[in-house]
Amino acid sequence: MEKSKRPAKQPRNAEATKKRILAAARDQFAKRGFDGARVDSIARAAKINKQMLYHYFGNKDRLFTVVLEEAYRDMRIPEAALDLDALPADRAVLALVEFTWRHYLANPHFTRLLNSENQLEARHVKASPDTDDINRSHVAIMEKLLARGKREGVIREDIDPVQLNISIAALGFFYLMNRHTLSRVYQRDLMAPEQLDARLAVMKETIFRYISPTPSAATPR
C-alpha cells in the first residue's frame, strides 16, 4: 500500500511575519514602555517563537528602533502628501495643526512611544540610521510654508520653523499625555468629542495669532 505523502511545508512569508512582530511590539511598547515590555510577550502576541523575533530584529533595542522608525513614517508620509499648495500659507499652517492633532488621536501609540523614548533620552532615535531622513520632509514643509507666507504677506517674517513645529506638537502632545490628571483636576472629560473639538479650535487660534503679522486678526474657520 502506498504511503500517504505529507503535505509540503508552506514557505515562510518573511514580510508578513515581520509585520506581525512589529504590530505586536508596537502595542506592547506603547502599553508598557520600553523597559516594561517583554520579548516573551511580544513573541506570544505575534504567534511566533522568540528565536524568530531575534532572527529578524536581533535584539529588543533594535526592535524598538524599528517600531519608532515605522511610527514616524506613518506620520510623515501622509503629512508630505497633504495638498498645502492649494491653500494660502497661513491656512496651510492651520491644516498642519489639524493633521497633527487628528494623527495623534487616531494613533495613540505614537505619543506613548515618544514618551517612552524621551525617558530613555532618545537613545534609539540617536542610534537610528534612518530617523533623520524620515523626518527631513517635516522641517522642509514648514520652511516652505513660512517662505511663501512672507511673500503672501500673511505670516510674520521672524518665525523659526523648528520652534513653530515644536509648538504645534506640544499643544497636542501635552494635552493627550496628561489627559487623565487634567481631567481629574478640572473635573471635565477632556477626551469627550466636544472637548477634543474645543481643543483643536484653541490650538488653531493659538498658532494663527502667533504667525499672523496682524495680532488682532480673526482665526479663519
DOMARGU-344182 format. One record per atom (N, C-alpha, C): y, x, z. Coordinates in steps of 0.001 Angstrom, whole numbers, padded with zeros to 6 digits, always signed. Each point is the difference from the previous one (the first is absolute). Layout:
BEGIN
YXZ/...
REM end
This chain:
BEGIN
-001195+000846+000000/+001195-000846+000000/+001247+000882+000000/+000903-000323-000869/+001201+000835-000125/+000903-000177+001218/+000408+001121+000562/+000890-000064+001165/+001364-000538-000407/+000570-000833+000875/+001344-000530-000282/+001025+001109+000130/+000887-000003-000916/+001039+001031+000009/+001106-000374+000976/+000473+000989+000733/+001147-000230+000889/+001263-000148-000836/+000883-000893+000417/+001254-000137-000753/+000801+001293+000051/+000564+000347-001119/+000803+001225-000053/+001204-000126+000924/+000348+001105+000650/+001170+000005+000880/+001271-000182-000818/+000870-000823+000522/+001276-000198-000678/+000889+001220+000212/+000694+000438-001033/+000896+001153+000190/+001108-000339+000991/+000320+000966+000824/+001032-000208+001010/+001366-000107-000675/+000751-001026+000353/+001345-000179-000535/+000970+000710+000931/+000317+001236-000341/+000801+000835+000899/+001375-000608+000255/+000647-000498-001050/+001349-000529+000168/+000006-001236+000899/-000972-000882-000192/-000083-001201+000838/-000255+000377+001456/-000861+000996+000204/-000293+000447+001360/+001249+000575+000659/+000725+000833-000738/+001225+000590+000564/+001034-001075+000335/+000094-001013-000848/+000942-001088+000277/-000383-000756+001262/-001312-000208+000212/-000456-000668+001210/+000324+000824+001232/-000214+001299-000111/+000306+000884+001129/+001488-000034+000314/+000838+000084-001037/+001447+000004+000220/+000484-001312+000599/-000566-001122-000453/+000402-001298+000550/-000382-000103+001467/-001211+000441+000331/-000442-000039+001393/+000828+000951+000865/+000278+001192-000542/+000790+000985+000744/+001418-000498+000231/+000597-000594-001026/+001352-000543+000142/+000056-001011+001133/-000973-000900+000051/-000001-001032+001031/-000198+000597+001390/-000910+000952+000122/-000264+000613+001305/+001178+000850+000472/+000576+000782-000904/+001148+000833+000377/+001205-000866+000364/+000214-001085-000759/+001137-000879+000292/-000188-000705+001340/-001226-000350+000316/-000274-000743+001237/-000023+000919+001218/-000579+001185-000143/-000255+000854+001163/+000785+001313+000004/+000741+000279-001080/+000679+001276-000096/-000963+001101-000398/+000535+001175-000302/-000870+001095-000432/-000975+000402+001091/+000495+000191+001219/-000861+000473+001087/-001023-001052+000417/+000380-001275-000046/-000897-001049+000467/-001077-000389-000995/+000248+000219-001283/-000978-000365-001031/-001174+000976+000036/-001197-000526-000152/-001208+000812+000035/-000678+000009-001370/-000486+001166-000386/-000689+000125-001281/-001217-000917-000048/-000707-000124+001104/-001162-000898+000055/+000403-001428-000363/+001111-000459+000562/+000455-001369-000249/+000427-000185-001447/+000665+001008-000553/+000425-000080-001397/-001215-000062-000922/-000983+000858+000246/-001209+000019-000824/-000748-001331+000100/-000082-000527+001209/-000698-001274+000192/+000708-001125-000743/+001342-000035+000071/+000762-001040-000688/-000114+000134-001520/-000150+001237-000485/-000135+000240-001436/-001434-000148-000483/-000936-000226+000954/-001424-000173-000328/-000591+001250-000662/+000343+001135+000596/-000556+001276-000464/-000389+000820+001227/-000635+001149-000236/-000247+000891+001131/+001113+001044+000084/+000084+000628+001162/+001077+000964+000237/-000040+001158-000979/-001201+000407-000369/-000131+001142-000905/+000683-000268-001343/-000093-001266-000469/+000645-000324-001268/+001518+000062+000135/+000514-000456+001134/+001447+000078+000234/+000457+001458-000036/-000728+000868+000688/+000362+001418+000015/-000147+000617-001397/-000991-000483-000746/-000204+000508-001358/+001227-000259-000873/+000575-001202+000107/+001118-000363-000853/+001344+000499+000523/+000160+000066+001325/+001335+000286+000548/+000063+001222+000912/-001125+000605+000286/+000025+001256+000750/+000068-000172+001495/+001063-000614+000496/+000155-000195+001443/+000989-001140+000266/+000168-000324+001247/+000851-001121+000393/+001457+000247-000382/+000472+001222+000149/+001393+000300-000351/+000263-000215-001483/-000918+000472-000834/+000183-000173-001448/-000056-001471-000375/-000883-000757+000663/-000100-001432-000272/+001310-000702+000348/+000578+000333+001137/+001264-000613+000398/+001111+000367-000984/+000000+001241-000471/+001003+000433-000979/-000093-000826-001270/-001206-000213-000499/-000185-000784-001224/+000412-001449+000220/-000312-000549+001175/+000412-001372+000322/+001528-000107-000032/+000689+000979+000564/+001466+000004-000013/+000536+000110-001427/-000588+000878-000790/+000440+000154-001386/-000147-001311-000769/-001127-000672+000193/-000219-001276-000681/+000989-001061+000477/+000305-000005+001285/+000961-000969+000539/+001386+000219-000601/+000395+001261-000157/+001280+000296-000646/-000021-000425-001470/-001095+000290-000699/-000093-000400-001415/+000104-001513-000152/-000655-000721+000892/+000008-001461-000078/+001410-000570+000140/+000908+000775+000609/+001384-000442+000114/+000859+000535-001142/-000174+001264-000326/+000904+000636-000960/-000224-000468-001442/-001243-000299-000372/-000264-000412-001379/+000687-001329-000326/-000175-001067+000811/+000727-001238-000310/+001511+000130+000194/+000429+000856+000918/+001433+000226+000180/+000603+000580-001272/-000682+000975-000605/+000503+000630-001224/-000022-000968-001175/-000816-001054+000090/-000112-000968-001100/+001028-001130+000092/+000792-000038+001066/+001014-001050+000137/+001016+000099-001144/+000412-001147-000507/+000973-000024-001099/+001412+000010+000581/+000394+001143+000537/+001300+000112+000659/+001144+000147-000990/-000289+000467-001203/+001056+000182-000997/+000613-001328-000434/-000704-001085+000216/+000507-001315-000403/+001019-000552+000990/+000193+000689+001137/+000902-000479+001054/+001189+000938+000154/+001150-000533+000437/+001075+000899+000428/-000528+000923+001089/+000555+001189+000118/-000573+001006+000892/-000070-000453+001452/+001042-000701+000486/-000024-000423+001399/-001097-001038+000243/-000194-000893-000947/-001077-000991+000143/-001373+000647-000164/-000057+001053-000788/-001262+000726-000145/-000393+000665+001316/+000985+000517+000722/-000288+000568+001326/-000556-001086+000923/+000578-001186-000060/-000500-001103+000822/-001406-000417-000425/-000301+000128-001288/-001362-000274-000467/-000986+000993+000611/+000429+001243+000172/-000835+000993+000664/-000193-000330+001471/+001052-000510+000639/-000115-000430+001393/-001082-001071+000118/+000069-000984-000881/-000972-001099+000060/-001397+000493-000360/-000114+000850-000999/-001318+000528-000360/-000633+000721+001187/+000777+000854+000665/-000513+000764+001138/-000486-000929+001102/+000813-000997+000312/-000347-000958+001043/-001274-000770-000359/-000071-000506-001217/-001179-000762-000422/-001248+000886+000003/+000155+001250-000382/-001153+000898+000000/-000485+000234+001423/+000903+000228+000932/-000398+000180+001397/-000768-001223+000509/+000496-001182-000326/-000642-001218+000483/-001386-000190-000613/-000127+000305-001286/-001277-000196-000695/-001014+001100+000308/+000484+001131+000493/-000880+001156+000251/+000255+000563+001394/-000370-000742+001041/+000298+000448+001366/-000645+001340+000347/-001071+000366-000701/-000634+001287+000278/+000943+001157-000318/+000943-000192-000940/+000871+001090-000419/+000864+000490+001160/+000669-000909+000682/+000861+000414+001111/-000828+000558+001157/-001198-000540+000201/-000851+000504+001084/-000493+001409-000287/-000369+000243-001263/-000425+001350-000376/+001139+001005+000173/+001198-000395-000425/+001148+000901+000159/+000311+000243+001468/-000137-001027+000813/+000245+000162+001433/-000976+001006+000599/-001272-000115-000384/-001005+000942+000481/+000288+001419-000478/+000390+000130-001270/+000282+001325-000551/+001219+000631+000653/+000990-000794+000360/+001168+000551+000690/-000350+000495+001394/-000950-000650+000646/-000463+000494+001296/-000680+001357-000135/-000538+000258-001187/-000633+001291-000288/+000976+000983-000643/+001291-000346+000015/+001068+000855-000526/-000211+000322-001481/-000460-001025-000752/-000159+000094-001461/-000983+001092-000417/-001000+000228+000814/-000960+001068-000277/-000694-000164-001351/-000412-001209-000316/-000745-000227-001231/+000918-000053-001221/+001183-000570+000178/+000963-000034-001104/+000393+001420-000404/+000197+000853+000994/+000360+001392-000286/-001128+000730-000724/-001245-000381+000302/-001152+000669-000617/-000346-000574-001364/+000582-001137-000345/-000347-000662-001254/+000631+000715-001192/-000799+000287-001026/+000568+000626-001198/+000711-001004-000907/-000162-001292+000274/+000486-001030-000924/+001136-000863+000537/+000258+000041+001302/+000968-000933+000582/+001390+000141-000613/+000433+001220-000231/+001339+000200-000579/+000106-000656-001371/-001017+000201-000836/+000024-000595-001337/-000045-001526+000074/-000805-000536+000905/-000130-001456+000130/+001336-000629+000359/+000766+000651+000861/+001245-000583+000505/+001243+000435-000778/-000169+000855-000988/+001174+000506-000734/+000767-001128-000688/-000695-000959-000558/+000672-001095-000708/+000851-000834+000956/-000407-000071+001265/+000719-000795+000992/+001436+000494+000154/+000163+001302+000130/+001340+000583+000132/+000757-000102-001317/-000693+000236-001111/+000658-000019-001307/+000559-001384-000332/-000708-001046+000374/+000471-001364-000262/+001345-000241+000677/+000096+000381+001274/+001248-000231+000726/+001123+000877-000533/-000291+001236-000350/+001028+000876-000569/+000569-000616-001285/-000873-000538-000822/+000429-000617-001256/+000854-001236+000264/-000409-000819+000969/+000757-001216+000312/+001380+000324+000552/+000089+000992+000866/+001293+000358+000572/+000941+000547-001070/-000539+000811-000895/+000838+000531-001089/+000504-001141-000879/-000888-000934-000304/+000415-001141-000835/+000982-000890+000759/-000231-000172+001295/+000891-000837+000798/+001406+000544+000085/+000128+001321+000007/+001324+000612+000002/+000706-000257-001332/-000756+000121-001086/+000606-000260-001320/+000416-001465-000131/-000794-000893+000562/+000305-001433-000073/+001068-000416+001014/+000302+000892+000940/+001006-000310+001013/-000480-000952+001081/-001333-000086+000203/-000529-000958+000983/-000647+000684+001196/-000037+001345-000014/-000594+000747+001110/+000930+001147+000372/+000149+000225+001301/+000815+001112+000482/-000461+001321-000592/+000917+000947-000045/-000305+001281-000637/-000562+001042+000958/-000037-000279+001297/-000349+001040+000975/-001337-000264+000693/-000912-000682-000664/-001256-000375+000644/-001097+001017-000338/-000699+000425+001022/-001150+000898-000157/-001227-000872-000294/-000664+000189-001146/-001146-000847-000348/-001147+000093+001005/-000180+001164+000587/-001074+000149+000994/+000300-000825+001244/+001262+000091+000488/+000370-000786+001180/-000106-001497-000282/+000350-000411-001205/-000092-001415-000348/-001458-000451-000020/-000885+000794-000606/-001418-000347+000000/-000561-000084+001413/+000401+000932+000857/-000474-000010+001385/+000488-001254+000717/+001250-000384-000244/+000543-001202+000643/-000753-001255-000433/-000308-000098-001285/-000742-001158-000496/-001374-000068+000652/-000683+001148+000068/-001322+000034+000629/+000088-000336+001486/+000995+000561+000682/+000097-000178+001448/+000272-001446+000400/+000810-000691-000764/+000340-001382+000339/-001232-000901+000025/-000965+000288-000850/-001232-000777+000010/-001061+000589+000908/-000137+001317-000024/-001053+000687+000745/+000147-000240+001501/+001203+000184+000525/+000214-000173+001444/-000334-001428+000429/+000451-000953-000776/-000232-001410+000325/-001495-000289+000085/-000753+000427-001000/-001424-000336-000050/-000824+000790+001010/+000318+001266+000212/-000778+000798+000943/+000262-000412+001453/+001138-000641+000238/+000352-000407+001367/+000007-001520+000172/-000624-000704-000929/+000085-001462+000000/-000568-000638+001262/-001020+000585+000583/-000617-000610+001178/+000929+000071+001211/+000543+001188+000262/+000901+000134+001140/+001315-000736-000243/+000520+000093-001233/+001259-000691-000298/-000163-001511+000104/-001138-000520-000446/-000241-001443+000107/-000012-000432+001460/-000563+000839+000867/-000039-000320+001429/+001379+000098+000625/+000722+001081-000316/+001331+000211+000588/+000951-001126-000383/-000030-000405-001274/+000947-000994-000485/-000558-001419+000000/-001246-000148+000504/-000605-001332+000110/+000048-000745-001335/-000455+000703-001023/+000047-000562-001345/-001143+000599-000812/-000682-000828-000792/-001077+000496-000851/+000609+000641-001233/+000142+001318+000037/+000683+000704-001075/-000821+000095-001284/-001260-000452+000043/-000809-000024-001208/-000092-001397-000606/+000699-000957+000580/+000053-001335-000601/+000723+000091-001338/-000403-000801-000996/+000595+000110-001341/+001517-000054-000013/+000585-000896+000801/+001467-000108-000016/+000656+001244+000593/-000682+000657+000964/+000541+001222+000576/-000105+001173-000981/-001077+000030-000764/-000156+001048-001013/+001052-000155-001098/+000274-001230-000396/+001045-000241-001002/+001367+000392+000541/+000228-000310+001281/+001278+000348+000619/+000163+001519+000081/-001101+000680+000291/+000075+001453+000083/+000331+000612-001352/-000619-000516-001067/+000294+000502-001337/+001470-000214-000349/+000542-001151+000364/+001414-000266-000275/+000893+000999+000734/-000338+000304+001251/+000773+000981+000774/-000097+001380-000637/-001199+000377-000424/-000186+001309-000629/+000826+000125-001272/-000027-001049-000815/+000771+000030-001239/+001495+000082+000277/+000475-000769+000954/+001431+000028+000311/+000407+001353+000555/-000824+000558+000877/+000291+001308+000587/+000128+001072-001088/-000965+000038-000896/+000018+001014-001057/+001120-000266-000992/+000214-001274-000343/+001063-000309-000963/+001373+000407+000534/+000267-000294+001247/+001303+000374+000575/+000142+001511+000100/-001112+000690+000210/+000040+001457+000080/+000324+000628-001358/-000589-000521-001063/+000189+000629-001312/+001241-000491-000729/+000541-001136+000426/+001101-000607-000740/+001300+000783+000152/+000738+000209-001096/+001319+000634+000110/+001021-000930+000638/-000356-001291+000090/+000869-000991+000651/-000746-000578+001194/+000259+000513+001227/-000785-000401+001159/-000038-001486+000263/+001031-000729-000411/+000051-001424+000300/-000720-000840-001051/-000604+000645-000996/-000663-000740-001082/-001149-000828+000541/-000167-001180-000561/-001091-000874+000423/-001312+000466-000619/-001056-000073+000779/-001310+000415-000505/-000472-000948-001087/-000403+000524-001161/-000505-000890-001050/-001322-000629+000399/-000203-001223-000350/-001231-000728+000349/-000931-000036-001195/
REM end
